[in-house]
Amino acid sequence: MLDIATPFSTLIRTATEQQHSEAEHSSFMRDMLTGTLGVRAFYRYTAQLWFVYDALEKRSAELAADPVAGPFVRPEIARLAALETDLAHLGGAGWRDELRPLPSTLAYADRITECAQHWSAGYVVHHYTRYLGDLSGGQVIRGTAEKLWNLPKKGDGVRFYVFDAISNPAAFKRGYRELLDGLPLDADETERVLDEARLAFSMNTDLFGELAAEFSDKN
């Protein structure tokens, strides 16, 4: 039974614990971050993120005026430009010619686009799972990538994980969670949103699975 008296930021965290753990402990992430896979896998993963963040950010101007999604649309967390800098560093001048989405990536990006167009609370869920993850566990990925592949500290190659415009990430995350707690959701909509959050993490897991298969074929 859903306890709607519980802050929504707590509900969404607890409701997605299993899916979050499955994504976080996928074989692809494990192999990439332990150095079993080379920098090419990191480049390929970064390229998949481009499609995800293109979907998240291409309607930012429209969503900024939306009463539900608008408060979450913050220019200081936009990631697409940083991703493009990283891809140019990792892949060279021809990175755009190599930009190929996996089927799971396309499904993920399409779902974000659908929510952005028709269901702003659903869009917020995808926004939350990505950007707060980047500010949290993403920092572990950054530090590991810098060490494994001798990338410049907080420089080209890992700029996606660097939030220069946020001076206090902990305070930013607290404020973000307060916004989540203020979402105007009744019990039915809350259940629907929590299902979308589970889907978001599962879509990440699907993406990791396809990447794992791709690189296992190359080993």
C-alpha positions as CSV (number, residue, x, y, z in Angstrom):
1,M,0.0,0.0,0.0
2,L,1.4,3.4,-1.1
3,D,2.0,5.8,1.8
4,I,1.4,9.2,0.2
5,A,2.5,10.9,3.4
6,T,6.0,9.7,2.7
7,P,8.1,12.4,0.8
8,F,8.1,11.6,-2.9
9,S,11.9,11.7,-3.0
10,T,12.0,8.9,-0.5
11,L,9.3,6.9,-2.4
12,I,11.1,7.1,-5.7
13,R,14.4,6.1,-4.1
14,T,13.0,3.1,-2.3
15,A,10.7,2.0,-5.2
16,T,13.7,1.8,-7.6
17,E,16.3,0.2,-5.3
18,Q,16.3,-3.1,-7.1
19,Q,16.4,-1.7,-10.6
20,H,19.0,0.8,-9.6
21,S,21.2,-1.9,-8.2
22,E,20.8,-4.0,-11.3
23,A,21.9,-1.1,-13.5
24,E,24.8,-0.1,-11.2
25,H,26.1,-3.7,-11.0
26,S,25.7,-4.6,-14.7
27,S,28.6,-6.7,-16.2
28,F,29.4,-3.9,-18.7
29,M,29.8,-1.2,-16.0
30,R,31.9,-3.6,-13.9
31,D,34.1,-4.6,-16.8
32,M,34.5,-1.1,-18.0
33,L,35.3,0.4,-14.6
34,T,37.8,-2.4,-13.6
35,G,39.8,-1.9,-16.8
36,T,38.7,-5.2,-18.4
37,L,37.4,-3.1,-21.3
38,G,39.5,-0.4,-22.9
39,V,38.8,3.2,-23.6
40,R,36.9,2.3,-26.7
41,A,34.1,0.9,-24.5
42,F,34.0,4.2,-22.6
43,Y,33.8,6.1,-25.8
44,R,31.0,3.9,-27.1
45,Y,29.1,4.3,-23.8
46,T,29.6,8.1,-23.9
47,A,28.2,8.1,-27.5
48,Q,25.0,6.3,-26.3
49,L,24.6,9.0,-23.7
50,W,24.5,11.6,-26.4
51,F,21.2,10.3,-27.7
52,V,19.7,10.2,-24.2
53,Y,20.7,13.7,-23.4
54,D,19.7,15.0,-26.8
55,A,16.2,13.7,-25.9
56,L,16.3,15.2,-22.5
57,E,17.5,18.6,-23.6
58,K,16.1,19.3,-27.0
59,R,12.8,20.5,-25.6
60,S,14.2,22.4,-22.6
61,A,12.9,25.8,-23.8
62,E,9.4,24.5,-24.1
63,L,9.5,22.5,-20.8
64,A,10.9,25.5,-18.9
65,A,7.4,27.0,-19.0
66,D,5.7,23.8,-17.9
67,P,4.3,24.0,-14.4
68,V,5.4,20.5,-13.5
69,A,8.7,20.1,-15.4
70,G,9.7,23.7,-15.5
71,P,11.4,24.0,-12.1
72,F,13.7,21.0,-13.0
73,V,14.9,22.5,-16.2
74,R,18.1,24.2,-15.0
75,P,20.8,25.4,-17.5
76,E,23.6,24.7,-15.1
77,I,23.1,21.0,-15.4
78,A,22.7,20.7,-19.2
79,R,25.1,18.0,-20.4
80,L,24.9,17.8,-24.2
81,A,27.6,20.3,-25.0
82,A,30.0,18.6,-22.5
83,L,29.2,15.3,-24.1
84,E,30.1,16.6,-27.5
85,T,33.4,17.9,-26.2
86,D,34.2,14.5,-24.6
87,L,33.2,12.6,-27.8
88,A,35.5,14.8,-29.9
89,H,38.4,14.1,-27.5
90,L,37.7,10.4,-27.3
91,G,36.8,9.8,-30.9
92,G,38.5,12.5,-32.9
93,A,37.1,14.9,-35.4
94,G,35.0,12.3,-37.1
95,W,33.0,11.3,-33.9
96,R,29.7,12.4,-35.4
97,D,30.2,10.0,-38.3
98,E,30.6,7.2,-35.8
99,L,27.5,8.1,-33.8
100,R,25.3,5.0,-33.9
101,P,22.6,4.3,-31.4
102,L,21.9,0.8,-30.1
103,P,18.3,-0.4,-30.3
104,S,18.0,0.0,-26.5
105,T,19.4,3.5,-26.7
106,L,16.8,4.4,-29.3
107,A,14.0,3.0,-27.2
108,Y,15.2,4.9,-24.2
109,A,15.5,8.2,-26.1
110,D,12.1,7.7,-27.7
111,R,10.5,7.1,-24.3
112,I,12.0,10.3,-22.9
113,T,10.8,12.2,-26.0
114,E,7.3,10.8,-25.6
115,C,7.2,11.9,-21.9
116,A,8.6,15.3,-22.8
117,Q,5.8,15.8,-25.3
118,H,2.9,14.3,-23.5
119,W,3.6,13.7,-19.8
120,S,5.7,16.2,-17.9
121,A,5.7,14.2,-14.7
122,G,7.1,11.2,-16.6
123,Y,9.8,13.5,-18.1
124,V,10.7,14.6,-14.5
125,V,11.3,11.0,-13.6
126,H,13.8,10.5,-16.4
127,H,15.4,13.9,-15.6
128,Y,15.9,12.7,-12.0
129,T,17.3,9.3,-12.8
130,R,19.9,10.8,-15.1
131,Y,21.0,14.1,-13.7
132,L,21.0,13.2,-10.0
133,G,22.9,10.0,-10.9
134,D,25.5,12.1,-12.8
135,L,26.0,14.3,-9.7
136,S,26.3,11.2,-7.5
137,G,27.6,7.9,-8.9
138,G,28.8,9.6,-12.0
139,Q,31.6,11.1,-10.1
140,V,33.0,7.6,-9.4
141,I,32.9,6.9,-13.1
142,R,34.8,10.2,-13.8
143,G,37.5,9.4,-11.3
144,T,37.9,5.9,-12.5
145,A,38.0,6.9,-16.2
146,E,40.7,9.5,-15.4
147,K,42.9,6.9,-13.8
148,L,42.3,4.1,-16.2
149,W,42.8,6.0,-19.5
150,N,45.0,8.9,-18.3
151,L,42.4,11.5,-19.1
152,P,42.9,15.0,-17.8
153,K,41.4,15.6,-14.4
154,K,38.0,17.1,-14.9
155,G,39.0,17.8,-18.5
156,D,38.2,16.7,-22.0
157,G,37.0,13.2,-22.0
158,V,35.2,13.4,-18.7
159,R,33.6,16.9,-18.9
160,F,30.2,15.3,-18.9
161,Y,30.7,14.5,-15.2
162,V,31.9,18.0,-14.3
163,F,29.4,20.5,-13.1
164,D,31.3,23.7,-12.9
165,A,28.2,25.8,-12.6
166,I,27.2,24.0,-9.4
167,S,29.3,25.2,-6.5
168,N,27.7,23.0,-3.9
169,P,26.4,19.7,-5.3
170,A,25.1,18.5,-2.0
171,A,23.0,21.6,-1.6
172,F,21.8,21.3,-5.2
173,K,20.7,17.7,-4.7
174,R,18.8,18.7,-1.5
175,G,17.0,21.4,-3.4
176,Y,16.2,19.0,-6.2
177,R,14.7,16.5,-3.8
178,E,12.6,19.2,-2.3
179,L,11.2,20.0,-5.8
180,L,10.4,16.3,-6.1
181,D,8.6,16.3,-2.8
182,G,6.5,19.3,-4.1
183,L,5.3,17.6,-7.3
184,P,1.5,17.7,-7.5
185,L,0.8,14.0,-7.6
186,D,-2.2,12.1,-6.3
187,A,-2.0,8.5,-5.3
188,D,-2.7,7.1,-8.8
189,E,-0.3,9.4,-10.5
190,T,2.3,8.6,-7.9
191,E,2.1,4.9,-8.7
192,R,2.3,5.7,-12.4
193,V,5.4,7.8,-11.9
194,L,7.1,5.2,-9.7
195,D,6.5,2.7,-12.5
196,E,8.2,5.0,-14.9
197,A,11.1,5.4,-12.6
198,R,11.5,1.6,-12.6
199,L,11.3,1.6,-16.3
200,A,14.0,4.3,-16.6
201,F,16.5,2.2,-14.6
202,S,15.5,-1.0,-16.6
203,M,16.2,0.9,-19.8
204,N,19.6,1.7,-18.6
205,T,20.2,-1.9,-17.8
206,D,19.1,-2.9,-21.3
207,L,21.6,-0.4,-22.7
208,F,24.4,-1.9,-20.6
209,G,23.4,-5.4,-21.7
210,E,23.7,-4.5,-25.4
211,L,27.0,-2.8,-24.8
212,A,28.3,-5.9,-22.9
213,A,27.2,-8.1,-25.8
214,E,28.9,-5.8,-28.3
215,F,32.2,-5.8,-26.5
216,S,32.1,-9.5,-25.7
217,D,31.9,-10.2,-29.4
218,K,35.1,-8.2,-29.9
219,N,37.1,-10.0,-27.2
